[in-house]
């Protein structure tokens, strides 16, 4: 069993512990009832996604300064995991919105800015996929990764900067009962650990992809050179 397999197993086990707390330990919300339980994974996934995009930001700065291939690989890995977690955040939010707001989607400030965040980093991944491999593509991607992070604080502060339907902050305002707060903190820690494991696994995949021989070279025909005929 490899190190990555063990880490993945631990991450899955921790998420099962978080699920048990969500469904069997945390009390049911008086107003929202069962849909409120989506909150724990919804917010934890968003925070983990912010962390991933923070890794992209720092790694991109390092790459532009030092040309570090390790930093570039780490940025690629973290961007992919961040997009996955942002997708989870959006889906969980839509599942919550339907019974509470009566619609899966409204162009509210928080979900709209989160969708923009997803588009930015999905565009980052698309740029890495379509551009010719090399330092120039890595530089452009690093610039996107740096400026794209501007949307992270916009997403976070959107509920205080604008009038929105989305609930305001409940963690810093001590609005949660002790059982709910503990469940959230455990779920957030487990989700962050899962994100770290996913980044580590994806980083290893990026290393293997970089070290693999180019498909173009692998398909290139080999032409045998003919020995010159002796002079007559």
C-alpha positions as CSV (number, residue, x, y, z in Angstrom):
1,X,0.0,0.0,0.0
2,X,1.5,3.3,-1.1
3,X,1.7,6.4,1.1
4,X,-0.9,8.2,-1.1
5,X,-3.3,5.2,-0.7
6,X,-3.0,5.4,3.1
7,X,-3.6,9.2,3.1
8,X,-6.6,8.8,0.9
9,X,-8.0,6.1,3.2
10,X,-7.5,8.4,6.3
11,X,-9.2,11.2,4.5
12,X,-12.2,9.1,3.6
13,X,-12.4,7.9,7.2
14,X,-12.3,11.4,8.5
15,X,-15.1,12.5,6.1
16,X,-17.2,9.6,7.4
17,X,-16.7,10.8,10.9
18,X,-17.8,14.3,9.8
19,X,-20.9,12.8,8.2
20,X,-21.8,11.0,11.4
21,X,-21.5,14.2,13.3
22,X,-23.6,16.1,10.7
23,X,-26.5,13.6,10.7
24,X,-26.4,12.1,14.2
25,X,-24.8,14.6,16.6
26,X,-25.7,18.1,15.4
27,X,-29.2,19.1,16.4
28,X,-31.8,19.9,13.7
29,X,-32.2,23.6,13.0
30,X,-35.6,24.9,14.2
31,X,-36.4,26.9,11.1
32,X,-34.6,25.3,8.2
33,X,-34.9,21.7,9.4
34,X,-32.9,19.1,7.4
35,X,-31.6,21.3,4.6
36,X,-29.6,23.2,7.2
37,X,-27.3,20.2,7.5
38,X,-25.9,21.1,4.0
39,X,-24.3,24.1,5.7
40,X,-21.5,22.1,7.2
41,X,-20.1,20.7,3.9
42,X,-21.1,23.7,1.9
43,X,-19.1,26.2,3.9
44,X,-16.2,23.8,4.6
45,X,-15.8,23.1,0.8
46,X,-15.8,26.9,0.2
47,X,-13.1,27.5,2.8
48,X,-11.0,24.6,1.4
49,X,-11.4,26.0,-2.1
50,X,-10.2,29.4,-0.9
51,X,-7.2,27.6,0.6
52,X,-6.4,25.9,-2.7
53,X,-6.6,29.1,-4.6
54,X,-4.3,30.6,-2.0
55,X,-1.8,27.9,-2.8
56,X,-2.2,28.8,-6.5
57,X,-1.5,32.4,-5.6
58,X,1.7,31.8,-3.6
59,X,3.0,29.1,-6.0
60,X,2.4,31.4,-9.0
61,X,4.3,34.3,-7.3
62,X,7.2,31.9,-6.6
63,X,7.2,30.7,-10.2
64,X,7.3,34.2,-11.7
65,X,10.2,35.0,-9.4
66,X,12.3,31.9,-9.5
67,X,10.9,29.8,-12.4
68,X,10.5,26.9,-10.0
69,X,9.0,23.9,-11.7
70,X,7.9,22.6,-8.3
71,X,5.9,25.8,-7.7
72,X,4.3,25.5,-11.2
73,X,3.3,21.9,-10.6
74,X,1.9,22.8,-7.2
75,X,-0.2,25.6,-8.7
76,X,-1.6,23.2,-11.3
77,X,-2.5,20.6,-8.7
78,X,-4.1,23.1,-6.3
79,X,-6.1,24.8,-9.1
80,X,-7.7,21.6,-10.1
81,X,-8.6,20.6,-6.5
82,X,-9.9,24.1,-5.9
83,X,-12.2,23.9,-9.0
84,X,-13.5,20.6,-7.7
85,X,-14.3,22.0,-4.3
86,X,-15.9,25.1,-5.8
87,X,-18.1,22.8,-7.8
88,X,-19.1,21.0,-4.6
89,X,-19.8,24.4,-3.0
90,X,-22.1,25.5,-5.8
91,X,-23.9,22.2,-5.9
92,X,-24.5,22.1,-2.1
93,X,-25.6,25.7,-2.3
94,X,-28.2,24.9,-5.0
95,X,-29.5,22.0,-3.0
96,X,-29.9,24.2,0.0
97,X,-31.5,27.1,-2.0
98,X,-34.3,25.0,-3.5
99,X,-36.2,24.2,-0.3
100,X,-35.3,27.5,1.4
101,X,-35.5,30.1,-1.5
102,X,-37.8,28.1,-3.7
103,X,-35.3,28.0,-6.6
104,X,-32.0,26.2,-7.3
105,X,-30.4,29.5,-8.4
106,X,-30.8,33.2,-7.9
107,X,-28.3,35.8,-9.1
108,X,-27.5,36.8,-5.5
109,X,-24.1,38.3,-4.7
110,X,-22.6,35.3,-3.0
111,X,-23.5,32.5,-5.5
112,X,-22.8,34.8,-8.4
113,X,-19.3,35.8,-7.2
114,X,-18.7,32.1,-6.4
115,X,-19.6,31.2,-10.0
116,X,-17.2,33.8,-11.3
117,X,-14.5,32.3,-9.1
118,X,-15.2,28.9,-10.7
119,X,-15.1,30.4,-14.2
120,X,-11.7,32.1,-13.5
121,X,-9.9,29.0,-12.3
122,X,-11.7,26.7,-14.8
123,X,-10.2,29.1,-17.4
124,X,-6.8,28.7,-15.7
125,X,-7.1,24.9,-16.2
126,X,-8.3,25.4,-19.8
127,X,-5.3,27.6,-20.5
128,X,-2.9,25.0,-19.2
129,X,-4.6,22.4,-21.3
130,X,-4.8,24.2,-24.6
131,X,-1.6,26.3,-24.6
132,X,1.6,24.7,-25.9
133,X,3.6,23.4,-22.9
134,X,6.5,25.6,-21.9
135,X,7.6,28.6,-19.9
136,X,5.4,31.1,-21.7
137,X,2.2,29.2,-21.0
138,X,3.3,28.8,-17.4
139,X,3.9,32.5,-17.0
140,X,0.5,33.4,-18.4
141,X,-1.2,30.8,-16.2
142,X,0.6,32.2,-13.2
143,X,-0.7,35.7,-14.0
144,X,-4.2,34.4,-14.2
145,X,-3.7,32.5,-10.9
146,X,-2.5,35.6,-9.1
147,X,-5.2,38.1,-10.4
148,X,-7.9,35.5,-10.1
149,X,-7.4,35.4,-6.4
150,X,-8.9,38.9,-6.2
151,X,-12.3,37.3,-6.4
152,X,-11.8,35.3,-3.2
153,X,-12.2,38.2,-0.8
154,X,-15.1,39.4,-3.0
155,X,-16.9,36.1,-2.4
156,X,-16.2,36.2,1.3
157,X,-17.3,39.8,1.9
158,X,-20.2,39.8,-0.6
159,X,-22.8,39.2,2.2
160,X,-21.6,42.3,4.1
161,X,-20.8,44.6,1.1
162,X,-24.2,44.1,-0.6
163,X,-27.8,43.4,0.5
164,X,-28.2,39.7,-0.2
165,X,-30.6,36.8,0.5
166,X,-27.7,34.7,1.5
167,X,-27.3,34.2,5.2
168,X,-24.6,36.4,6.9
169,X,-21.7,35.2,8.9
170,X,-22.6,32.8,11.7
171,X,-19.3,31.5,12.9
172,X,-17.6,34.8,14.0
173,X,-20.9,36.1,15.5
174,X,-21.3,33.0,17.8
175,X,-24.7,32.3,16.3
176,X,-24.3,28.5,16.4
177,X,-25.0,26.3,19.4
178,X,-22.0,24.4,20.8
179,X,-23.0,21.1,19.0
180,X,-23.4,22.8,15.6
181,X,-20.1,24.8,16.0
182,X,-18.2,21.6,17.0
183,X,-19.7,19.7,14.0
184,X,-18.7,22.5,11.7
185,X,-15.1,22.8,13.0
186,X,-14.6,19.0,12.7
187,X,-16.1,19.0,9.2
188,X,-13.9,21.9,8.1
189,X,-10.8,20.2,9.5
190,X,-11.6,17.0,7.7
191,X,-12.4,18.8,4.4
192,X,-9.1,20.7,4.6
193,X,-7.2,17.5,5.2
194,X,-9.0,15.9,2.2
195,X,-8.1,18.9,0.1
196,X,-4.4,18.6,1.1
197,X,-4.4,14.9,0.2
198,X,-6.0,15.6,-3.1
199,X,-3.4,18.2,-3.9
200,X,-0.6,15.8,-2.9
201,X,-1.9,13.1,-5.1
202,X,-2.5,15.5,-8.0
203,X,1.0,16.9,-7.6
204,X,2.5,13.4,-7.9
205,X,0.4,13.0,-11.1
206,X,1.8,16.3,-12.5
207,X,5.3,15.1,-11.8
208,X,4.7,11.8,-13.7
209,X,3.1,13.7,-16.6
210,X,6.1,16.1,-16.8
211,X,8.5,13.2,-16.7
212,X,6.7,11.1,-19.3
213,X,8.1,11.1,-22.8
214,X,6.3,13.4,-25.2
215,X,3.6,11.6,-27.2
216,X,4.8,13.4,-30.3
217,X,8.3,12.0,-29.9
218,X,6.9,8.6,-29.1
219,X,5.0,8.6,-32.4
220,X,7.8,10.0,-34.5
221,X,8.9,7.5,-37.1
222,X,12.4,6.2,-36.8
223,X,14.2,6.3,-40.2
224,X,17.2,4.0,-40.4
225,X,20.2,5.6,-42.0
226,X,21.6,3.7,-45.0
227,X,25.3,3.1,-44.9
228,X,27.1,4.7,-47.8
229,X,27.9,2.4,-50.6
230,X,31.6,1.8,-51.2
231,X,33.2,3.7,-54.0
232,X,33.7,1.7,-57.1
